[in-house]
Amino acid sequence: MTSKLDRRKKYTRMVLKNSLITLLKEKKISAITVKEICEQADINRSTFYSHYSDHYDLLNKIEEEIIEDMNKTLSEYNLTEETAALQMTEKLLDYLAANSDVCQTLLSEHSDTSFQKRVMMITHQFTMKSWMPIHNSNKKVSEYISLFVVSGSIHVIKSWLDNGMDKSPKEMTEIINNFTNKGLSSLRA
């Protein structure tokens, strides 16, 4: 009996999450109502409120799942080694490609900007861990470089998702890595 309830609970949460993602493709989170989510999911409002306090809570739970997965993925690698950094970037891009619908929506202008900021901060923290031993003499400059690289990479990834992932995760990894390590000089060939 318990496993049946757990499956029902998981199904309900999945349907509600999918409904919110669908609505976020059309309009901003502030313009979406619980009523709309429930109609989209074909679930009554009391069921919604038994799982979430409001639509922002639902959005937050979706974002938390993505952030948790990103943290787990980034934690698997030793970023002080270039090959590990390449593998980590490719693995992260594979994850984004596999979850492109949700990630693209969460990074869009219709979603809350806090998700993009959280993604930037997590990536920045992992980047700083790997750069600190190398650039220990000037911590603040290293921080600025890291923020520049991370924010640029996130915008490149957003564009990649918006363009239907027109390049493979491996090709995007090479583009991001070349630009990060060689800067504008990588464009001259």
C-alpha positions in Angstrom: 0.0 0.0 0.0 2.8 2.4 0.9 4.6 1.9 -2.5 1.3 2.6 -4.3 1.0 5.9 -2.4 4.7 6.7 -3.1 4.1 6.1 -6.8 1.0 8.3 -6.8 2.9 11.0 -4.9 5.8 10.9 -7.4 3.4 10.9 -10.3 1.5 13.9 -9.0 4.7 15.9 -8.4 6.0 15.0 -11.8 2.7 16.2 -13.5 2.7 19.4 -11.5 6.3 20.1 -12.4 5.7 19.4 -16.1 2.7 21.7 -16.0 4.6 24.5 -14.5 7.5 24.1 -17.0 4.9 24.1 -19.9 3.4 27.3 -18.6 6.8 29.0 -18.0 7.4 28.6 -21.8 4.5 31.0 -22.4 4.7 33.5 -19.5 6.6 34.7 -16.5 6.3 32.9 -13.1 4.6 36.0 -11.6 1.8 35.7 -14.2 1.1 32.0 -13.5 -1.5 30.9 -11.0 -2.0 27.7 -9.0 -5.3 27.3 -10.8 -3.6 27.3 -14.2 -1.1 24.7 -13.1 -3.8 22.5 -11.7 -5.9 22.8 -14.9 -2.8 22.0 -17.0 -2.0 19.0 -14.7 -5.7 17.9 -14.4 -5.3 17.9 -10.6 -7.4 19.7 -8.1 -6.0 22.5 -6.0 -6.2 20.7 -2.7 -3.9 18.1 -4.1 -1.5 20.8 -5.3 -1.5 22.4 -1.8 -0.8 19.0 -0.2 2.5 19.0 -2.0 3.5 22.7 -2.4 2.6 26.0 -0.6 2.4 27.9 -3.9 3.7 28.1 -7.5 7.0 29.6 -6.3 7.5 26.7 -3.9 7.0 24.3 -6.9 9.5 26.3 -9.0 12.0 26.3 -6.1 11.7 22.5 -5.8 12.3 22.0 -9.5 15.4 24.3 -9.3 16.6 22.5 -6.2 16.6 19.2 -8.0 18.7 20.7 -10.9 21.1 22.4 -8.5 21.5 19.2 -6.5 22.3 17.2 -9.7 24.8 19.9 -10.8 26.5 19.8 -7.5 26.8 16.1 -7.6 28.2 16.2 -11.2 30.7 18.9 -10.4 31.8 17.2 -7.2 32.9 14.1 -9.1 35.9 15.9 -10.7 39.2 17.3 -9.7 39.2 20.6 -11.5 42.9 21.2 -11.0 43.5 18.8 -13.9 42.6 20.1 -17.3 41.4 16.6 -18.5 39.1 16.4 -15.5 37.8 19.9 -16.2 37.0 18.9 -19.8 35.2 15.8 -18.6 33.3 17.7 -16.1 32.2 20.3 -18.6 31.2 17.6 -21.1 29.3 15.7 -18.4 27.5 18.9 -17.4 26.6 19.7 -21.0 25.4 16.1 -21.4 23.2 16.6 -18.4 21.8 19.9 -19.7 21.1 18.3 -23.1 19.3 15.4 -21.5 17.2 17.9 -19.5 17.2 20.6 -22.1 13.5 21.3 -21.9 13.6 22.1 -18.1 17.0 23.8 -18.2 16.2 26.0 -21.2 12.9 27.0 -19.5 14.6 27.7 -16.1 17.3 29.8 -17.8 14.7 31.8 -19.9 13.4 35.2 -19.2 10.1 33.8 -18.0 11.6 32.0 -15.1 13.0 33.6 -11.9 16.5 35.0 -12.3 17.5 33.4 -9.0 18.1 30.1 -10.7 20.7 31.5 -13.2 22.4 33.3 -10.3 22.5 30.0 -8.3 24.0 28.2 -11.2 26.6 30.9 -11.6 27.5 30.8 -8.0 27.9 27.0 -7.9 30.0 27.0 -11.0 32.0 29.9 -9.7 32.7 28.1 -6.4 34.0 25.0 -8.2 36.1 27.2 -10.6 37.6 29.1 -7.7 38.6 25.9 -5.9 40.6 24.8 -9.0 42.1 28.3 -9.7 43.0 29.3 -6.1 46.3 27.3 -5.9 47.4 28.5 -9.3 46.4 32.2 -8.8 46.9 32.4 -5.0 48.9 35.6 -5.3 45.9 37.7 -6.4 42.7 36.2 -5.1 40.4 39.1 -6.2 41.7 39.0 -9.8 41.1 35.3 -9.8 37.6 35.8 -8.6 36.8 38.4 -11.3 38.3 36.1 -14.0 36.2 33.2 -12.7 33.0 35.3 -12.7 33.7 36.5 -16.2 34.3 32.9 -17.5 31.3 31.4 -15.7 28.8 34.1 -16.7 30.1 34.0 -20.3 29.9 30.2 -20.4 26.3 30.3 -19.0 25.2 32.7 -21.7 26.9 30.5 -24.4 25.1 27.5 -22.9 21.7 29.4 -22.9 22.3 30.3 -26.6 23.2 26.7 -27.4 20.0 25.4 -25.7 17.9 28.1 -27.5 19.4 27.1 -30.9 18.3 23.5 -30.4 21.7 22.2 -29.3 23.1 22.6 -32.8 26.5 21.3 -31.7 27.2 18.1 -29.6 28.1 18.5 -25.9 31.6 17.4 -26.8 31.9 20.2 -29.5 30.5 22.8 -27.0 33.0 21.6 -24.4 35.8 22.2 -26.8 34.5 25.7 -27.7 34.1 26.7 -24.1 37.4 25.2 -23.1 39.3 26.9 -25.9 37.8 30.2 -25.2 38.4 29.9 -21.5 42.0 28.8 -21.8 43.1 30.7 -24.8 40.6 33.7 -24.9 40.2 35.6 -28.1 43.5 34.4 -29.5 41.7 31.0 -30.0 39.6 32.6 -32.7 42.6 33.5 -34.8 43.5 30.6 -37.0 
